């Protein structure tokens, strides 16, 4: 989804209640036709994954996490489709990882973002370090300090980024105005 553009990592982390890293072989997709017009899509995690964030201390082993899908749970491009032009080249001798950003709604878990199949083991520290730094920033109560930490984090966030994964600035006009008003 974001492989060829800037990744809104700050928003993805802040909007997530859980963030998991799983090797491609450690989860499976499940599609269940609920009725004549609705298919429920889920991901079921295996036994091996890394947790970067878990606000509710949920055990994700064997838990099904709902995937909200376009033209099923929401209708994103109702006025026309956009071409993303994303492609993956999979090499048999490498392990690929996925990062799942998960939100809890009414005691159910939903995937809100999924970085999939082209993250190599050597790319993981980039994501782990940035997610951990954002988690630390989220705990800052003083808004002046929080703004400074966000800016400092972003200024250093794209160093040694994996190919195709540049982090989008969270310092939008709206965010800057939010901090100015407080």
Secondary structure as GFF3:
##gff-version 3
##sequence-region A 1 182
A	DSSP	beta_strand	6	7	.	.	.	ID=ss1
A	DSSP	alpha_helix	9	14	.	.	.	ID=ss2
A	DSSP	beta_strand	18	23	.	.	.	ID=ss3
A	DSSP	three_ten_helix	24	26	.	.	.	ID=ss4
A	DSSP	beta_strand	27	33	.	.	.	ID=ss5
A	DSSP	beta_strand	39	45	.	.	.	ID=ss6
A	DSSP	beta_strand	50	54	.	.	.	ID=ss7
A	DSSP	beta_strand	64	67	.	.	.	ID=ss8
A	DSSP	beta_strand	96	105	.	.	.	ID=ss9
A	DSSP	beta_strand	108	120	.	.	.	ID=ss10
A	DSSP	three_ten_helix	121	123	.	.	.	ID=ss11
A	DSSP	alpha_helix	124	138	.	.	.	ID=ss12
A	DSSP	alpha_helix	143	157	.	.	.	ID=ss13
A	DSSP	beta_strand	166	167	.	.	.	ID=ss14
A	DSSP	alpha_helix	173	181	.	.	.	ID=ss15
###
